[in-house]
C-alpha cells in the first residue's frame, strides 16, 4: 500500500508540473474605436486675487489716535478709516512760528502806514494814487499773516482752521471695497510716503467684486494660449466649487524659476451669487489647449510605436493583423485616429495578466 501511495503522489506531482510548464496562449483585452471628442488641457497653479488692491497711507507723520474701521468691513471711497495725531517736525515748526512773527511785524507796520496815509488823504494832502498803494500794501500784509497762520496750524496740528473738512489727520479710503487688513494699532507711529520710504500702510482695501486668477504657465504650453480663452477654476479651500473665467493677460516676458521659463497669466473670474471668495485663495486653472470634436478615438494603450510610425493589431480569423494608423490629438488616455481604422473594428489592447 505504501508503494502505491508513493507512486500516486509522484505521478500526480509530475502531471501538475508538466501542465504548468506548457506554454499558454497570451490573452489581450479587446478595444473598439468610437466616435467622440478629445481635448488636451493643462493645469496651472496660482491664486485668486482682487484686481484692485490698494494700500492706504497717511499724508503726514503722526501717531494713530483712533481707528474707525476693522478688517472685514466694507468702506466707501473717501470714508474715514483712521485719525492721526500730528507729531510736528521741530525745524518746520520753528520756521512756521518765525514766519508768523515776521508777518505780525509787517502787518503792524502796514497798518501804521495806512492810518497815517488815511489822515493825510482825508485832508486832501496826498493823491488818491498814493493812498491806494498804501491800502494795497495793508491788504498784502493781512494776506501774508493769514497764510503764515494757516501754515503754522498745518505743521502743528495737521489741519488749518479754514479747511477742517480736508484735514490730513483723517486717513480716508481711496476706493470703495472690503478692508482686507489694518496692520496698525492705536498708538502706533506712522510715516507718510516720500522719496526715501514707502510710508506706513494704514489699511489694505480691495474690490472683491472684481477678481482675477494669477498664475504661471510653462513656456512649452504658452504658445497655445490666446486672450479670451475659457478657463475653469478650482478652489482648493472650497470643495466642489468650480468657477468660470476668461484669459485676459499673457505676459510677453518670461521669468526663470528653478531653471524653467514661466509666463505669468491672468484670467477674470466670475463668482456666482452665494459663494464667498477670500483674497489669496490657492486655485488651479484648467485650460483647454487643443480640442478635436466628432473624431474617431481609441485607447492610447492600444497604439504601438516603431520610431515615428504607429500601428495597431486588428482581430482576424486566425489571430491579429498588424495595421499602420495615423494618429492625432491625445489627452493621455484616448487618442485621435485620423486614418487606418473604422468604427466597430476590434483592436488588440493591453495584455491580460492572470493571477497565479
ROVO-883827 format. One record per residue (C-alpha): y negated, x, z negated; residue in three letters; residue number from 1. Coordinates in Angstrom, 3 decimals, decimal comma, padded with zeros to 6 digits. Layout:
yy;xx;zz;aa;i
Y;X;Z;Ala;NUM;
...
END
This chain:
yy;xx;zz;aa;i
000,000;000,000;000,000;Unk;1;
-002,384;002,790;-000,844;Unk;2;
-001,789;004,434;002,518;Unk;3;
-002,505;001,196;004,344;Unk;4;
-005,735;000,644;002,368;Unk;5;
-006,988;004,153;003,106;Unk;6;
-006,157;003,745;006,782;Unk;7;
-008,031;000,435;006,939;Unk;8;
-011,126;001,962;005,322;Unk;9;
-011,003;004,906;007,713;Unk;10;
-010,643;002,712;010,809;Unk;11;
-013,455;000,381;009,631;Unk;12;
-015,821;003,272;008,978;Unk;13;
-015,059;004,800;012,369;Unk;14;
-015,701;001,493;014,145;Unk;15;
-019,040;000,995;012,307;Unk;16;
-020,248;004,497;013,167;Unk;17;
-019,169;004,056;016,785;Unk;18;
-021,156;000,864;017,105;Unk;19;
-024,214;002,486;015,529;Unk;20;
-024,025;005,440;017,907;Unk;21;
-024,016;003,288;021,048;Unk;22;
-027,440;003,277;022,771;Unk;23;
-029,229;-000,070;022,511;Unk;24;
-031,425;-001,616;025,135;Unk;25;
-035,131;-001,279;024,332;Unk;26;
-036,850;-004,614;023,974;Unk;27;
-040,524;-005,311;024,652;Unk;28;
-042,981;-008,039;023,883;Unk;29;
-043,927;-010,177;026,850;Unk;30;
-047,595;-010,996;027,530;Unk;31;
-049,167;-013,245;030,141;Unk;32;
-052,649;-012,664;031,639;Unk;33;
-055,054;-015,575;031,190;Unk;34;
-058,494;-016,594;032,368;Unk;35;
-061,191;-016,136;029,717;Unk;36;
-064,299;-014,257;028,631;Unk;37;
-064,686;-010,722;027,340;Unk;38;
-067,703;-009,288;025,608;Unk;39;
-068,412;-005,773;024,432;Unk;40;
-070,586;-005,633;021,349;Unk;41;
-071,839;-003,132;018,817;Unk;42;
-072,783;-003,491;015,172;Unk;43;
-075,998;-001,907;013,883;Unk;44;
-076,640;-001,492;010,174;Unk;45;
-080,128;-001,946;008,804;Unk;46;
-082,337;-004,058;006,564;Unk;47;
-084,276;-007,289;006,738;Unk;48;
-087,943;-006,740;006,030;Unk;49;
-091,180;-008,714;006,343;Unk;50;
-093,149;-007,883;009,452;Unk;51;
-096,407;-007,685;007,482;Unk;52;
-096,189;-005,942;004,108;Unk;53;
-099,490;-004,822;002,591;Unk;54;
-100,293;-002,606;-000,382;Unk;55;
-103,390;-003,989;-002,096;Unk;56;
-105,544;-001,175;-003,512;Unk;57;
-108,757;-001,158;-005,586;Unk;58;
-112,182;-000,336;-004,204;Unk;59;
-113,239;001,528;-007,353;Unk;60;
-111,758;003,752;-010,030;Unk;61;
-111,111;001,992;-013,312;Unk;62;
-108,678;000,507;-015,803;Unk;63;
-106,681;-002,691;-015,283;Unk;64;
-108,319;-005,222;-017,614;Unk;65;
-106,454;-008,384;-016,539;Unk;66;
-103,602;-009,393;-014,255;Unk;67;
-103,726;-012,930;-012,880;Unk;68;
-100,519;-012,828;-010,827;Unk;69;
-096,958;-011,573;-011,148;Unk;70;
-094,175;-010,607;-008,739;Unk;71;
-092,516;-013,595;-007,076;Unk;72;
-095,654;-015,734;-006,971;Unk;73;
-097,450;-016,730;-003,794;Unk;74;
-101,034;-015,709;-003,178;Unk;75;
-103,678;-016,733;-000,670;Unk;76;
-105,954;-014,402;001,254;Unk;77;
-108,977;-013,357;-000,897;Unk;78;
-107,347;-014,748;-004,041;Unk;79;
-107,930;-012,559;-007,124;Unk;80;
-104,868;-010,634;-008,320;Unk;81;
-106,407;-008,414;-010,997;Unk;82;
-109,645;-007,482;-012,706;Unk;83;
-110,692;-003,902;-013,395;Unk;84;
-112,888;-002,309;-015,986;Unk;85;
-115,040;000,384;-014,446;Unk;86;
-114,909;003,999;-015,540;Unk;87;
-118,184;005,372;-014,112;Unk;88;
-118,424;008,836;-012,685;Unk;89;
-120,801;010,662;-015,022;Unk;90;
-122,608;012,580;-012,287;Unk;91;
-123,117;009,395;-010,235;Unk;92;
-124,229;007,513;-013,368;Unk;93;
-126,756;010,211;-014,255;Unk;94;
-128,103;010,237;-010,713;Unk;95;
-128,433;006,432;-010,670;Unk;96;
-130,264;006,417;-014,020;Unk;97;
-132,623;009,128;-012,793;Unk;98;
-133,349;007,112;-009,653;Unk;99;
-134,278;004,071;-011,779;Unk;100;
-136,673;006,122;-013,919;Unk;101;
-138,322;007,574;-010,811;Unk;102;
-138,619;004,095;-009,304;Unk;103;
-140,294;002,868;-012,518;Unk;104;
-142,889;005,671;-012,299;Unk;105;
-143,614;004,940;-008,637;Unk;106;
-143,830;001,198;-009,288;Unk;107;
-146,221;001,688;-012,191;Unk;108;
-148,476;003,892;-010,060;Unk;109;
-148,330;001,458;-007,130;Unk;110;
-149,284;-001,421;-009,438;Unk;111;
-152,259;000,517;-010,832;Unk;112;
-153,464;001,346;-007,318;Unk;113;
-153,101;-002,279;-006,294;Unk;114;
-155,049;-003,594;-009,288;Unk;115;
-157,903;-001,161;-008,665;Unk;116;
-157,987;-001,871;-004,938;Unk;117;
-157,879;-005,613;-005,606;Unk;118;
-161,052;-005,462;-007,718;Unk;119;
-162,871;-003,497;-005,029;Unk;120;
-161,654;-005,834;-002,288;Unk;121;
-162,850;-008,886;-004,213;Unk;122;
-166,316;-007,282;-004,359;Unk;123;
-166,181;-006,512;-000,622;Unk;124;
-166,319;-002,794;-001,343;Unk;125;
-163,145;-001,921;000,679;Unk;126;
-161,881;-003,162;004,007;Unk;127;
-159,018;-005,604;004,395;Unk;128;
-157,016;-002,901;006,195;Unk;129;
-157,146;-000,542;003,196;Unk;130;
-156,193;-003,378;000,821;Unk;131;
-153,191;-004,285;002,992;Unk;132;
-151,941;-000,682;002,848;Unk;133;
-152,058;-000,724;-000,963;Unk;134;
-150,328;-004,136;-001,051;Unk;135;
-147,586;-002,839;001,220;Unk;136;
-147,098;000,239;-000,957;Unk;137;
-146,642;-002,022;-004,001;Unk;138;
-144,016;-004,105;-002,202;Unk;139;
-142,108;-000,974;-001,182;Unk;140;
-142,169;000,321;-004,760;Unk;141;
-140,856;-003,013;-006,041;Unk;142;
-138,041;-002,991;-003,474;Unk;143;
-137,088;000,606;-004,323;Unk;144;
-136,972;-000,328;-008,016;Unk;145;
-134,676;-003,271;-007,251;Unk;146;
-132,343;-001,146;-005,125;Unk;147;
-132,225;001,579;-007,793;Unk;148;
-131,316;-001,005;-010,436;Unk;149;
-128,524;-002,507;-008,282;Unk;150;
-127,127;000,959;-007,608;Unk;151;
-127,082;001,684;-011,349;Unk;152;
-125,288;-001,597;-012,082;Unk;153;
-122,659;-000,938;-009,406;Unk;154;
-121,993;002,588;-010,678;Unk;155;
-121,961;001,482;-014,310;Unk;156;
-120,330;-001,971;-014,084;Unk;157;
-118,752;-002,134;-010,641;Unk;158;
-120,905;-005,102;-009,621;Unk;159;
-124,591;-005,873;-009,304;Unk;160;
-126,223;-008,930;-010,885;Unk;161;
-127,312;-010,162;-007,453;Unk;162;
-123,800;-010,068;-005,929;Unk;163;
-121,315;-011,053;-008,600;Unk;164;
-119,156;-013,017;-006,133;Unk;165;
-118,386;-009,791;-004,238;Unk;166;
-117,522;-007,789;-007,315;Unk;167;
-115,454;-004,675;-006,629;Unk;168;
-113,933;-005,075;-010,097;Unk;169;
-111,968;-008,054;-008,744;Unk;170;
-108,931;-006,980;-006,728;Unk;171;
-108,219;-009,582;-004,032;Unk;172;
-105,238;-010,052;-001,745;Unk;173;
-105,966;-009,125;001,853;Unk;174;
-103,294;-011,510;003,242;Unk;175;
-101,543;-014,724;002,277;Unk;176;
-097,915;-014,365;001,253;Unk;177;
-095,455;-013,579;-001,513;Unk;178;
-096,143;-010,905;-004,134;Unk;179;
-093,166;-008,541;-003,911;Unk;180;
-094,253;-006,143;-006,638;Unk;181;
-097,046;-005,422;-009,104;Unk;182;
-096,400;-001,815;-010,166;Unk;183;
-099,287;-001,596;-012,673;Unk;184;
-099,815;-002,996;-016,159;Unk;185;
-102,880;-003,916;-018,164;Unk;186;
-104,429;-000,681;-019,425;Unk;187;
-103,241;001,486;-016,540;Unk;188;
-105,803;003,716;-014,868;Unk;189;
-106,194;003,140;-011,130;Unk;190;
-107,970;005,048;-008,394;Unk;191;
-109,490;003,970;-005,110;Unk;192;
-108,258;005,259;-001,765;Unk;193;
-110,175;008,192;-000,303;Unk;194;
-109,746;011,272;001,867;Unk;195;
-107,771;013,122;-000,801;Unk;196;
-105,369;010,440;-002,087;Unk;197;
-103,877;007,101;-001,073;Unk;198;
-105,119;005,276;-004,143;Unk;199;
-103,205;003,175;-006,646;Unk;200;
-101,266;000,151;-005,416;Unk;201;
-102,160;-002,903;-007,470;Unk;202;
-099,760;-005,257;-005,661;Unk;203;
-097,488;-005,412;-002,627;Unk;204;
-097,853;-008,656;-000,670;Unk;205;
-095,788;-009,794;002,314;Unk;206;
-095,488;-012,795;004,607;Unk;207;
-091,856;-013,813;004,035;Unk;208;
-092,043;-016,445;006,761;Unk;209;
-092,071;-013,722;009,415;Unk;210;
-089,065;-011,407;009,010;Unk;211;
-087,584;-008,668;011,176;Unk;212;
-084,325;-006,729;011,243;Unk;213;
-084,894;-002,966;011,271;Unk;214;
-082,009;-000,646;012,178;Unk;215;
-080,919;002,336;014,258;Unk;216;
-078,569;002,459;017,243;Unk;217;
-076,730;005,420;018,781;Unk;218;
-078,063;006,953;021,987;Unk;219;
-074,778;006,159;023,814;Unk;220;
-075,465;002,426;023,437;Unk;221;
-079,253;002,140;023,584;Unk;222;
-079,190;002,143;027,392;Unk;223;
-077,528;-001,283;027,380;Unk;224;
-080,349;-002,880;025,387;Unk;225;
-083,432;-004,701;026,573;Unk;226;
-086,167;-006,676;024,841;Unk;227;
-085,240;-010,330;024,380;Unk;228;
-081,502;-009,681;023,933;Unk;229;
-079,956;-012,147;021,413;Unk;230;
-078,830;-010,640;018,109;Unk;231;
-076,585;-012,113;015,409;Unk;232;
-077,452;-011,036;011,876;Unk;233;
-075,002;-010,979;008,953;Unk;234;
-076,483;-010,517;005,475;Unk;235;
-074,237;-008,691;003,022;Unk;236;
-075,666;-010,411;-000,043;Unk;237;
-075,170;-013,900;001,430;Unk;238;
-071,590;-014,744;002,361;Unk;239;
-071,014;-016,874;005,448;Unk;240;
-074,719;-016,717;006,338;Unk;241;
-075,476;-015,728;009,931;Unk;242;
-078,987;-015,622;011,324;Unk;243;
-080,117;-015,713;014,935;Unk;244;
-082,571;-013,051;016,075;Unk;245;
-084,094;-011,665;019,245;Unk;246;
-084,559;-007,990;020,045;Unk;247;
-088,280;-007,211;020,318;Unk;248;
-088,627;-003,431;019,965;Unk;249;
-086,666;-000,374;021,108;Unk;250;
-088,090;002,972;020,075;Unk;251;
-088,948;005,245;023,023;Unk;252;
-088,170;008,304;020,902;Unk;253;
-085,003;009,303;019,078;Unk;254;
-084,690;010,602;015,554;Unk;255;
-081,915;013,027;014,637;Unk;256;
-079,584;012,169;011,762;Unk;257;
-076,558;014,352;010,933;Unk;258;
-076,549;015,759;014,450;Unk;259;
-076,731;012,314;016,094;Unk;260;
-079,672;010,928;018,040;Unk;261;
-080,595;007,450;016,858;Unk;262;
-083,153;004,983;018,208;Unk;263;
-084,936;002,500;015,972;Unk;264;
-084,677;-001,152;016,969;Unk;265;
-086,356;-004,273;015,582;Unk;266;
-085,445;-007,923;016,019;Unk;267;
-087,365;-011,020;014,944;Unk;268;
-085,219;-013,107;012,594;Unk;269;
-085,089;-016,900;012,456;Unk;270;
-084,375;-018,153;008,924;Unk;271;
-083,136;-021,756;008,650;Unk;272;
-084,649;-024,034;006,039;Unk;273;
-082,995;-023,835;002,636;Unk;274;
-081,991;-020,163;002,916;Unk;275;
-083,881;-017,621;000,830;Unk;276;
-084,052;-014,082;002,202;Unk;277;
-085,345;-011,266;-000,004;Unk;278;
-087,127;-008,215;001,313;Unk;279;
-084,814;-005,232;001,752;Unk;280;
-081,526;-007,125;002,093;Unk;281;
-078,896;-004,955;003,806;Unk;282;
-077,684;-006,539;007,027;Unk;283;
-075,555;-005,945;010,093;Unk;284;
-076,753;-006,861;013,557;Unk;285;
-074,142;-007,672;016,186;Unk;286;
-075,486;-007,093;019,684;Unk;287;
-073,583;-008,015;022,844;Unk;288;
-073,910;-005,029;025,168;Unk;289;
-071,968;-006,467;028,123;Unk;290;
-070,106;-009,683;028,906;Unk;291;
-067,758;-010,996;031,601;Unk;292;
-067,050;-014,735;031,845;Unk;293;
-064,232;-016,571;033,634;Unk;294;
-062,233;-013,422;034,363;Unk;295;
-058,534;-012,572;034,150;Unk;296;
-057,774;-010,965;030,782;Unk;297;
-054,786;-009,112;029,407;Unk;298;
-053,897;-007,500;026,099;Unk;299;
-055,089;-003,899;026,397;Unk;300;
-051,906;-002,673;024,702;Unk;301;
-050,011;-003,627;027,897;Unk;302;
-052,026;-001,210;030,025;Unk;303;
-050,531;002,186;030,874;Unk;304;
-052,757;005,143;031,801;Unk;305;
-051,981;008,080;034,053;Unk;306;
-055,096;010,189;034,461;Unk;307;
-057,747;007,924;035,965;Unk;308;
-055,190;005,360;037,147;Unk;309;
-053,992;002,279;035,271;Unk;310;
-050,857;000,227;035,801;Unk;311;
-048,615;-002,364;034,154;Unk;312;
-044,940;-003,297;034,228;Unk;313;
-044,180;-006,726;035,724;Unk;314;
-040,998;-008,579;034,788;Unk;315;
-038,475;-008,634;037,624;Unk;316;
-034,914;-009,924;038,023;Unk;317;
-033,388;-006,530;037,313;Unk;318;
-035,926;-005,164;034,815;Unk;319;
-039,573;-004,143;035,000;Unk;320;
-041,504;-003,172;038,104;Unk;321;
-044,431;-000,779;037,893;Unk;322;
-047,670;-002,055;039,477;Unk;323;
-051,164;-000,495;039,667;Unk;324;
-054,064;-002,616;038,456;Unk;325;
-057,854;-002,340;038,448;Unk;326;
-059,408;-002,871;035,037;Unk;327;
-062,935;-003,746;033,942;Unk;328;
-064,670;-004,591;030,677;Unk;329;
-062,772;-004,153;027,403;Unk;330;
-063,510;-005,411;023,903;Unk;331;
-060,897;-003,165;022,290;Unk;332;
-058,256;-005,915;022,152;Unk;333;
-058,289;-007,525;025,585;Unk;334;
-059,290;-006,033;028,912;Unk;335;
-060,540;-007,485;032,189;Unk;336;
-058,112;-007,287;035,131;Unk;337;
-060,089;-007,190;038,368;Unk;338;
-057,190;-006,660;040,784;Unk;339;
-053,399;-006,377;040,758;Unk;340;
-052,377;-009,385;038,641;Unk;341;
-052,405;-013,146;038,887;Unk;342;
-052,396;-015,691;036,066;Unk;343;
-048,914;-016,588;034,812;Unk;344;
-047,147;-013,299;035,624;Unk;345;
-045,148;-011,799;032,779;Unk;346;
-046,236;-008,308;031,765;Unk;347;
-044,394;-005,873;029,517;Unk;348;
-046,168;-005,390;026,229;Unk;349;
-045,502;-003,094;023,314;Unk;350;
-042,007;-002,162;022,193;Unk;351;
-040,370;-004,418;019,614;Unk;352;
-039,454;-002,375;016,568;Unk;353;
-036,419;-003,776;014,773;Unk;354;
-035,889;-003,090;011,119;Unk;355;
-032,623;-001,389;010,249;Unk;356;
END
